[in-house]
Amino acid sequence: MSATLGVLLKELDPSLTLEIFESRDEVATESSDAWNNAGTGHAALCELNYTPEKADGSVDVSKALQINEAFKVSKQFWAFLVEKEHLSKPRTFINRIPHLSFVHGAKDCAYLKKRFEALQKNHLFEGMQFSQDPVQLAEWMPLVMDGRDPAEPVAATRMTIGTDVNFGALTRSLVAHLKKMPGVTVHLQHEISDVRREGKAWRLDVIDRAQNRRRPVLAKFVFLGAGGGALPLLQKSGIREGRGFGGFPVSGQWLRCLNPELIARHGAKVYGKAAIGAPPMSVPHLDTRMIDGKQGLLFGPFAGFTTKYLKNGSILDFPLAIKPDNLVPMTAAALQNIPLTKYLIGQVLQSPQARLDALKEFVPHAKMGDWKLEHAGQRVQVIKKDPKKGGILQFGTEVIASKDGSIAALLGASPGASTAVSIMLKLIGDCFPDQMKSPAWQARLREMIPSYGQSLIRDAKLHARVTTWARSTLDLRDEVAVGK
């Protein structure tokens, strides 16, 4: 998010001076890192939690349409940067991988068919395939079907235009581009210990860990995009808009495949349905990855609980974030999410055999020796005030900005990085409203994002035009180079 915002602002106004502070010795080693997230180019092609079934039995696809459009906005911006040679070799960060939704049991098969029919009504999902034929499904996902009970009802949808994104590589490329631009400085091993108002500016107390020294930095505008670390900094800022917000940390683990033969046999992202009580980020999936030019395979994620807000954070992060202004929302959210608490406790206590049994739901012939447990990144789910419930736990992303637009923070998790460009465009509109309305910025935005200000959901011709351009520029060629 921070790298995306930085590039957008410098493209809109090259005269801006930017300073980027990263607490680690390299950028994108937390949630953006390739093995710390699924890398799914979240376009709602396979994620069933974006298409809930309503009480009347119909399927609500409104969120799926919004997320699909937002991801295609991101792809346009990346394509623009590639075209201008600001980013090179797009296959280092994005590759074409089919996205599949897979369910079993008569009830879930019926739901998936209704979901398919509802999505087919919009051109964004043109080309989606649906099948309940075991022979067809075995061609799409041989590992998933191999050894499965032939009497069990199964169904899947498939979109061949799905993508795998290495957000760590993308972020590092964006930051490398920023470092080449005049007026941009990137500080590694620098930590922000305090954020407070000082006159018309914001004062950041910066700790240089490498040199073991402190210094103040004054800024007219501040963006807190520190992943789970954003909430404590938002609280220190003291802005009225940030009051009442809390964060609930959820950790993750993957089973990473070690068997080259299994890795080579699977070439898709296959998503299932989340367990009852599970957070949306815990939707199980068998996931082909392309990282540093190598094909990988993982299964998960398995959720867990830790009081850290960052993978490399402190166990005091969560308790220290409980303040008088968010105590009621956090307590209310906790009482409303007892099933989630039970689920997380069960996940923490899960045995290796239990994880293998979960994997066998997707890979019936799975063997323990072919897989290794790896720790994924931290996600901090947003807790916010609610006039009726006191507080609610939210699983999306939330941008909080001061009334004068001088400081903003990003909280939350999925779909996150995939929709970064749309989220940052909204933030720029909130924090730089006058510049955003100027003819110069509007023209530049349309150059960077050809669909800017228009609806891909409603305009099929526009969608076809920009999608073809972005797909070609990003080298997302028709054939899939992995998994046979």
Backbone torsions as a table, in degrees:
resi	resn	phi	psi	omega
1	MET	NA	-47.2	-179.0
2	SER	-63.1	-44.1	-179.9
3	ALA	-64.0	-41.4	178.5
4	THR	-62.3	-46.0	179.2
5	LEU	-61.6	-43.6	-179.4
6	GLY	-60.3	-45.0	-179.8
7	VAL	-66.4	-44.0	179.1
8	LEU	-58.2	-47.2	-177.5
9	LEU	-65.0	-41.3	-179.6
10	LYS	-70.1	-31.7	176.1
11	GLU	-70.4	-33.7	179.7
12	LEU	-78.2	-36.4	-179.5
13	ASP	-143.0	90.9	-178.0
14	PRO	-60.1	-17.5	-178.3
15	SER	-78.8	-12.2	-178.7
16	LEU	-63.3	144.8	173.6
17	THR	-103.7	125.6	-177.3
18	LEU	-121.6	139.0	170.1
19	GLU	-123.9	129.6	-178.6
20	ILE	-114.1	128.5	-179.2
21	PHE	-115.0	125.4	-179.2
22	GLU	-125.2	127.0	-176.3
23	SER	-74.2	-24.6	-179.3
24	ARG	-87.9	175.0	-179.9
25	ASP	-87.8	4.1	175.2
26	GLU	-152.9	149.2	179.6
27	VAL	-78.5	155.4	172.1
28	ALA	64.3	38.7	176.8
29	THR	-99.7	-3.3	177.9
30	GLU	-97.2	-120.9	-172.5
31	SER	-63.7	-26.2	-178.8
32	SER	-78.0	-17.9	-175.6
33	ASP	-60.6	145.7	-171.5
34	ALA	-55.9	-42.6	-177.3
35	TRP	-89.6	2.1	177.3
36	ASN	-97.5	-4.9	173.7
37	ASN	-144.8	171.4	-173.5
38	ALA	-72.1	-23.7	-178.1
39	GLY	74.0	7.1	178.1
40	THR	-68.6	126.7	170.6
41	GLY	-70.6	90.1	-170.9
42	HIS	-63.8	103.5	177.9
43	ALA	-125.2	14.6	179.4
44	ALA	63.0	22.3	178.1
45	LEU	-74.3	-30.5	-174.8
46	CYS	-134.2	-6.4	-173.9
47	GLU	-86.2	105.4	-172.7
48	LEU	-70.0	-21.5	-179.8
49	ASN	-70.0	-13.1	177.3
50	TYR	-88.9	-2.6	-179.6
51	THR	-131.9	72.7	-176.8
52	PRO	-70.7	151.3	175.2
53	GLU	-87.6	127.5	-177.9
54	LYS	-83.3	171.3	-176.6
55	ALA	-60.2	-31.3	-178.9
56	ASP	-83.9	4.5	177.5
57	GLY	93.1	-11.0	178.5
58	SER	-79.7	166.2	-178.8
59	VAL	-111.0	127.7	-179.4
60	ASP	-87.7	115.2	-177.3
61	VAL	-108.6	9.7	-175.2
62	SER	-61.2	-42.8	180.0
63	LYS	-68.2	-36.7	178.4
64	ALA	-60.9	-41.7	179.1
65	LEU	-63.3	-43.1	-179.2
66	GLN	-64.0	-44.5	-178.4
67	ILE	-68.6	-39.4	178.4
68	ASN	-60.9	-45.7	179.1
69	GLU	-63.0	-42.3	-178.2
70	ALA	-63.3	-39.9	178.7
71	PHE	-65.8	-36.4	179.4
72	LYS	-71.3	-25.2	171.3
73	VAL	-66.7	-43.4	176.7
74	SER	-59.7	-44.8	-179.3
75	LYS	-62.1	-36.4	177.2
76	GLN	-63.3	-43.7	-179.6
77	PHE	-64.8	-42.7	177.4
78	TRP	-62.6	-39.7	179.8
79	ALA	-64.4	-40.0	176.6
80	PHE	-59.1	-45.6	-178.9
81	LEU	-65.6	-36.3	176.6
82	VAL	-67.4	-44.3	-179.2
83	GLU	-60.8	-36.0	179.4
84	LYS	-86.0	2.6	179.7
85	GLU	63.8	26.5	172.0
86	HIS	-81.8	-28.3	171.0
87	LEU	-120.8	137.2	179.3
88	SER	-116.0	159.0	176.1
89	LYS	48.7	73.7	-178.0
90	PRO	-57.1	-26.1	-179.1
91	ARG	-69.4	-8.6	173.2
92	THR	-74.4	-17.8	-179.3
93	PHE	-129.0	-14.9	179.1
94	ILE	-142.3	134.0	179.2
95	ASN	-139.9	151.5	-177.8
96	ARG	-84.1	120.1	-179.4
97	ILE	-136.9	128.1	178.5
98	PRO	-58.5	143.8	176.0
99	HIS	-109.1	125.4	-179.8
100	LEU	-124.4	142.8	167.3
101	SER	-105.1	132.2	-177.4
102	PHE	-130.0	131.1	177.3
103	VAL	-137.4	161.4	173.5
104	HIS	-139.0	157.0	-173.5
105	GLY	96.0	143.7	-173.6
106	ALA	-59.8	-42.1	-177.1
107	LYS	-63.8	-47.4	-178.4
108	ASP	-71.2	-30.8	176.1
109	CYS	-64.6	-40.0	178.2
110	ALA	-65.1	-40.6	177.7
111	TYR	-62.3	-44.8	-177.2
112	LEU	-63.8	-36.0	178.2
113	LYS	-66.3	-41.4	178.0
114	LYS	-65.2	-38.1	177.5
115	ARG	-62.5	-45.5	178.7
116	PHE	-58.7	-46.3	-178.5
117	GLU	-65.1	-36.7	179.8
118	ALA	-69.7	-40.5	-179.7
119	LEU	-69.7	-30.8	-177.9
120	GLN	-66.1	-13.2	-179.5
121	LYS	-75.3	-10.6	179.4
122	ASN	-121.4	141.4	-175.9
123	HIS	-64.9	-17.7	178.1
124	LEU	-60.5	-27.1	-176.9
125	PHE	-110.1	22.3	176.2
126	GLU	-61.3	136.0	180.0
127	GLY	97.7	-5.3	177.3
128	MET	-67.4	136.8	178.6
129	GLN	-111.2	147.2	175.8
130	PHE	-128.3	138.3	178.5
131	SER	-151.8	146.1	169.9
132	GLN	-119.8	10.6	-179.1
133	ASP	-84.6	114.4	-178.8
134	PRO	-56.5	-32.9	179.1
135	VAL	-66.9	-45.5	177.5
136	GLN	-62.7	-44.0	-179.0
137	LEU	-64.7	-33.2	178.1
138	ALA	-66.0	-30.3	175.4
139	GLU	-71.9	-37.5	-178.7
140	TRP	-73.0	-38.9	-173.5
141	MET	-149.0	77.1	-174.7
142	PRO	-58.5	-38.8	-179.7
143	LEU	-63.7	-35.7	-177.2
144	VAL	-72.5	-35.6	-175.5
145	MET	-91.6	-20.8	-177.4
146	ASP	-65.0	117.2	178.1
147	GLY	87.4	6.3	-178.9
148	ARG	-80.4	147.0	178.9
149	ASP	-60.9	117.3	-177.6
150	PRO	-65.2	-17.6	-179.5
151	ALA	-84.4	-11.9	-177.4
152	GLU	-80.6	127.2	176.6
153	PRO	-64.8	130.8	178.3
154	VAL	-135.3	155.1	177.9
155	ALA	-154.0	154.9	177.6
156	ALA	-152.8	151.7	166.6
157	THR	-113.4	154.8	-176.9
158	ARG	-141.6	132.1	172.8
159	MET	-124.0	115.1	-175.8
160	THR	-75.6	-13.2	-176.5
161	ILE	-91.5	11.6	177.3
162	GLY	-65.1	165.9	-178.7
163	THR	-134.5	157.2	168.5
164	ASP	-113.5	129.5	-176.9
165	VAL	-120.4	127.7	172.7
166	ASN	-90.1	91.6	-175.3
167	PHE	-69.0	-23.9	175.1
168	GLY	-66.6	-48.1	178.7
169	ALA	-63.7	-40.8	179.1
170	LEU	-62.2	-45.8	-179.4
171	THR	-62.0	-43.8	179.6
172	ARG	-64.3	-34.7	177.2
173	SER	-68.9	-40.0	177.7
174	LEU	-63.5	-42.7	180.0
175	VAL	-68.0	-38.2	176.8
176	ALA	-61.3	-38.7	176.0
177	HIS	-64.4	-43.6	179.3
178	LEU	-60.8	-40.4	-177.1
179	LYS	-63.3	-23.9	178.9
180	LYS	-81.9	-12.6	-176.0
181	MET	-88.4	139.2	178.9
182	PRO	-63.0	140.8	177.8
183	GLY	86.2	11.1	179.7
184	VAL	-119.2	129.2	176.6
185	THR	-127.6	132.3	178.2
186	VAL	-111.5	123.4	-178.4
187	HIS	-110.1	115.1	175.4
188	LEU	-93.1	158.0	-178.1
189	GLN	55.3	37.1	176.3
190	HIS	-119.0	130.1	-177.7
191	GLU	-119.2	138.2	176.8
192	ILE	-89.7	117.6	-178.3
193	SER	-95.8	-20.8	-179.6
194	ASP	-157.1	149.3	176.4
195	VAL	-135.1	120.5	-179.2
196	ARG	-150.7	156.4	-179.0
197	ARG	-74.3	137.2	175.8
198	GLU	-139.7	96.4	-175.2
199	GLY	68.2	-128.0	178.6
200	LYS	-93.9	5.5	-178.0
201	ALA	-120.8	171.7	173.9
202	TRP	-105.8	134.1	177.5
203	ARG	-102.7	123.8	175.3
204	LEU	-109.1	126.0	173.4
205	ASP	-88.8	113.9	-172.1
206	VAL	-108.0	131.8	176.3
207	ILE	-107.2	120.0	175.0
208	ASP	-88.6	101.4	-175.5
209	ARG	-67.4	-33.8	-178.7
210	ALA	-67.4	-40.0	-177.9
211	GLN	-97.9	-4.8	-179.6
212	ASN	54.1	52.7	179.4
213	ARG	-143.8	160.7	-179.8
214	ARG	-117.4	151.6	174.2
215	ARG	-155.8	150.5	176.1
216	PRO	-88.6	148.8	174.8
217	VAL	-130.2	130.2	177.5
218	LEU	-104.0	136.2	-178.0
219	ALA	-142.3	145.2	176.4
220	LYS	-78.2	-29.9	-180.0
221	PHE	-137.9	139.3	-179.8
222	VAL	-131.7	133.1	171.8
223	PHE	-116.9	125.0	178.7
224	LEU	-97.8	94.3	-178.5
225	GLY	-117.0	44.0	-171.6
226	ALA	-92.8	31.0	-179.6
227	GLY	60.8	-133.3	178.1
228	GLY	-63.5	-20.8	179.6
229	GLY	-78.1	-2.4	-178.0
230	ALA	-73.0	-35.3	-175.8
231	LEU	-61.9	-49.5	178.7
232	PRO	-58.6	-37.2	178.9
233	LEU	-70.1	-37.6	175.8
234	LEU	-61.3	-42.3	179.5
235	GLN	-64.0	-37.6	179.6
236	LYS	-68.5	-27.5	-180.0
237	SER	-65.5	-29.5	177.4
238	GLY	75.4	11.2	-178.0
239	ILE	-69.3	145.0	-177.1
240	ARG	-59.3	-37.4	-176.1
241	GLU	-65.9	-20.2	-178.0
242	GLY	-91.0	-4.3	-178.1
243	ARG	-71.3	142.3	177.4
244	GLY	90.3	-9.9	179.8
245	PHE	-84.3	139.2	174.7
246	GLY	-133.4	179.3	-179.9
247	GLY	-143.3	135.1	178.9
248	PHE	-110.9	112.7	-176.0
249	PRO	-78.5	137.2	175.6
250	VAL	-131.1	121.9	178.7
251	SER	-92.1	172.5	-178.3
252	GLY	-145.2	156.0	175.4
253	GLN	-138.4	152.4	175.9
254	TRP	-122.3	154.6	162.2
255	LEU	-97.4	119.1	-176.7
256	ARG	-104.5	126.8	-175.2
257	CYS	-74.2	136.0	179.2
258	LEU	-107.7	-7.3	-174.5
259	ASN	-93.7	110.6	-178.0
260	PRO	-58.2	-32.4	-179.6
261	GLU	-67.2	-41.9	177.7
262	LEU	-66.5	-42.6	179.4
263	ILE	-58.6	-42.9	-177.6
264	ALA	-70.1	-24.9	-177.1
265	ARG	-81.0	-15.0	-175.4
266	HIS	-116.1	127.8	180.0
267	GLY	-137.4	61.6	-177.5
268	ALA	-165.5	165.6	168.1
269	LYS	-106.7	110.9	-176.0
270	VAL	-109.4	113.1	-177.4
271	TYR	-104.5	139.7	176.1
272	GLY	-111.1	-156.0	179.5
273	LYS	-103.8	142.5	179.0
274	ALA	-71.1	149.6	175.9
275	ALA	-68.0	156.0	178.9
276	ILE	-61.0	128.3	-179.2
277	GLY	90.4	-8.9	-177.9
278	ALA	-80.9	145.4	175.2
279	PRO	-70.2	153.1	-178.6
280	PRO	-55.2	-32.4	-179.3
281	MET	-67.8	-9.2	-179.3
282	SER	-100.3	16.8	175.6
283	VAL	-59.0	123.8	-176.4
284	PRO	-70.9	140.7	177.2
285	HIS	-152.8	146.8	174.6
286	LEU	-101.6	114.0	-154.8
287	ASP	-126.4	111.9	171.7
288	THR	-75.5	131.9	177.5
289	ARG	-120.8	148.8	169.8
290	MET	-119.8	106.3	-174.7
291	ILE	-128.5	122.1	-178.9
292	ASP	53.6	39.5	176.3
293	GLY	79.4	2.8	-178.5
294	LYS	-115.6	141.9	177.8
295	GLN	-82.9	134.9	177.2
296	GLY	-130.6	171.6	-179.1
297	LEU	-145.0	130.3	177.1
298	LEU	-136.4	161.3	175.7
299	PHE	-134.0	142.1	178.3
300	GLY	148.7	-150.4	-2.4
301	PRO	-87.0	157.8	170.8
302	PHE	-99.3	126.5	-175.5
303	ALA	-83.9	162.1	176.0
304	GLY	-157.9	177.7	179.4
305	PHE	-126.3	134.7	171.4
306	THR	-144.2	155.8	179.6
307	THR	-86.4	3.8	176.9
308	LYS	-79.9	142.7	174.8
309	TYR	-92.8	-17.3	175.5
310	LEU	-129.7	153.9	179.9
311	LYS	-56.7	-36.1	178.5
312	ASN	-106.8	29.4	-177.5
313	GLY	-89.1	-160.9	-177.7
314	SER	-109.6	147.6	177.3
315	ILE	-67.5	-10.2	178.2
316	LEU	-89.9	-3.2	-176.6
317	ASP	-54.4	-52.1	-175.9
318	PHE	-67.0	-52.1	-179.1
319	PRO	-62.7	-35.0	-179.4
320	LEU	-72.5	-17.9	179.2
321	ALA	-84.8	-5.7	176.7
322	ILE	-82.5	114.7	-175.8
323	LYS	-122.6	165.5	178.3
324	PRO	-56.5	-34.7	-176.2
325	ASP	-78.0	-17.9	179.7
326	ASN	-114.9	5.7	-178.1
327	LEU	-62.2	-44.6	-179.8
328	VAL	-65.3	-50.2	178.4
329	PRO	-58.5	-40.6	-178.2
330	MET	-69.4	-39.1	178.1
331	THR	-66.2	-44.7	180.0
332	ALA	-62.1	-43.6	179.9
333	ALA	-63.4	-38.1	179.5
334	ALA	-63.5	-43.4	-179.0
335	LEU	-67.2	-31.2	-179.3
336	GLN	-81.4	-13.2	-173.9
337	ASN	-121.3	38.6	177.6
338	ILE	-61.1	-38.6	175.5
339	PRO	-59.4	-35.8	177.3
340	LEU	-65.6	-41.8	178.6
341	THR	-61.2	-44.8	178.1
342	LYS	-62.3	-40.0	179.0
343	TYR	-61.8	-45.7	-178.5
344	LEU	-65.4	-39.8	177.0
345	ILE	-60.9	-43.2	177.9
346	GLY	-61.9	-38.3	178.9
347	GLN	-66.9	-41.5	179.9
348	VAL	-62.1	-38.5	-177.1
349	LEU	-87.4	3.0	-175.1
350	GLN	-64.4	134.9	179.6
351	SER	-85.5	162.9	175.0
352	PRO	-55.6	-36.3	179.9
353	GLN	-67.4	-37.5	178.6
354	ALA	-65.2	-39.1	177.3
355	ARG	-66.4	-38.0	177.7
356	LEU	-65.5	-39.0	178.2
357	ASP	-62.9	-38.6	177.2
358	ALA	-64.8	-40.5	177.7
359	LEU	-63.0	-36.8	-178.5
360	LYS	-66.7	-18.2	172.7
361	GLU	-62.7	-26.7	179.6
362	PHE	-105.9	-35.9	-179.0
363	VAL	-125.7	88.8	-172.8
364	PRO	-54.7	-32.4	-177.6
365	HIS	-95.9	19.4	-176.7
366	ALA	-61.9	141.1	177.7
367	LYS	-122.9	141.7	-175.9
368	MET	-55.4	-39.0	-174.7
369	GLY	-68.1	-14.1	-178.7
370	ASP	-90.0	-1.8	-172.3
371	TRP	-134.4	148.3	179.7
372	LYS	-129.2	137.6	-179.8
373	LEU	-78.9	128.7	178.7
374	GLU	-126.3	148.0	178.2
375	HIS	-88.8	131.0	178.4
376	ALA	-94.8	-168.1	-177.2
377	GLY	-84.0	171.6	176.5
378	GLN	-88.2	144.1	170.7
379	ARG	-124.4	135.3	177.8
380	VAL	-115.0	107.1	-178.8
381	GLN	-76.3	140.2	-176.1
382	VAL	-74.9	133.8	168.3
383	ILE	-114.4	129.0	-176.2
384	LYS	-138.7	162.3	178.7
385	LYS	-64.7	149.0	174.9
386	ASP	-141.3	127.3	-175.2
387	PRO	-62.2	-27.3	-177.6
388	LYS	-96.0	-42.2	-174.1
389	LYS	-99.6	-5.3	-178.7
390	GLY	88.6	-45.2	178.4
391	GLY	-167.0	149.0	179.9
392	ILE	-134.6	151.1	175.1
393	LEU	-95.1	124.4	-174.9
394	GLN	-114.5	139.2	-174.8
395	PHE	-104.6	2.8	178.6
396	GLY	-98.5	-152.5	177.8
397	THR	-109.9	152.2	-177.6
398	GLU	-138.4	125.8	175.1
399	VAL	-102.1	124.6	178.6
400	ILE	-113.8	124.0	-179.5
401	ALA	-128.8	146.3	176.2
402	SER	-68.6	160.1	-176.7
403	LYS	-59.0	-36.3	-179.1
404	ASP	-87.4	0.7	176.3
405	GLY	73.0	15.0	-176.0
406	SER	-86.2	-14.1	178.1
407	ILE	-148.1	143.0	179.9
408	ALA	-146.0	154.1	179.0
409	ALA	-138.4	150.2	177.1
410	LEU	-114.2	124.7	177.3
411	LEU	-119.9	156.8	172.6
412	GLY	109.6	-171.0	-173.2
413	ALA	-135.2	-127.0	-172.0
414	SER	-59.2	144.7	4.3
415	PRO	-83.5	-3.1	167.1
416	GLY	43.4	-111.8	-169.5
417	ALA	-56.3	-35.4	-178.5
418	SER	-61.5	-30.7	-177.3
419	THR	-107.9	21.6	-173.8
420	ALA	-57.5	-41.2	-175.7
421	VAL	-65.2	-46.4	178.5
422	SER	-62.0	-41.7	-179.3
423	ILE	-65.6	-42.2	-179.6
424	MET	-71.7	-30.8	174.7
425	LEU	-64.0	-40.2	176.9
426	LYS	-65.0	-41.3	179.1
427	LEU	-61.9	-43.4	178.8
428	ILE	-61.7	-40.2	177.3
429	GLY	-62.0	-36.6	179.8
430	ASP	-74.5	-37.0	-172.4
431	CYS	-97.3	-21.3	178.6
432	PHE	-129.9	57.3	-171.4
433	PRO	-62.1	-40.5	-177.6
434	ASP	-69.1	-45.4	178.4
435	GLN	-64.0	-37.9	-177.7
436	MET	-62.5	-31.2	-178.7
437	LYS	-84.6	-9.6	-175.8
438	SER	-68.5	147.0	179.2
439	PRO	-57.5	-35.3	-178.2
440	ALA	-65.7	-46.6	179.8
441	TRP	-68.7	-39.0	179.4
442	GLN	-62.3	-42.9	179.0
443	ALA	-65.6	-40.5	-179.8
444	ARG	-66.5	-38.8	178.7
445	LEU	-63.4	-39.4	179.1
446	ARG	-69.4	-27.2	176.0
447	GLU	-72.4	-40.3	-178.7
448	MET	-76.1	-35.9	-176.8
449	ILE	-132.8	92.6	-173.5
450	PRO	-53.7	-27.0	-179.3
451	SER	-90.3	2.9	-175.2
452	TYR	-54.2	132.7	179.1
453	GLY	81.1	1.0	179.9
454	GLN	-124.6	168.1	-176.0
455	SER	-107.1	116.0	173.4
456	LEU	-71.0	-25.4	-179.6
457	ILE	-67.9	-38.0	-175.6
458	ARG	-95.3	-26.1	-173.2
459	ASP	-105.7	96.8	-176.4
460	ALA	-66.0	-38.3	-178.5
461	LYS	-67.6	-42.7	177.0
462	LEU	-61.7	-44.7	179.2
463	HIS	-58.0	-46.4	-179.1
464	ALA	-62.8	-40.5	-176.8
465	ARG	-67.2	-51.0	-175.5
466	VAL	-73.0	-31.4	178.8
467	THR	-67.1	-42.5	178.2
468	THR	-62.2	-43.6	179.3
469	TRP	-63.7	-48.3	-177.7
470	ALA	-64.8	-41.6	-179.0
471	ARG	-62.8	-41.7	179.5
472	SER	-68.7	-45.0	-177.2
473	THR	-65.8	-35.7	179.9
474	LEU	-86.1	4.9	176.2
475	ASP	59.9	39.9	177.0
476	LEU	-92.5	69.2	-174.5
477	ARG	-65.0	163.5	-171.5
478	ASP	-61.6	-46.2	-175.1
479	GLU	-75.3	145.7	178.0
480	VAL	-93.2	126.0	-170.7
481	ALA	-89.5	3.4	-176.6
482	VAL	-129.6	159.0	170.8
483	GLY	66.6	103.5	176.6
484	LYS	-132.2	NA	NA
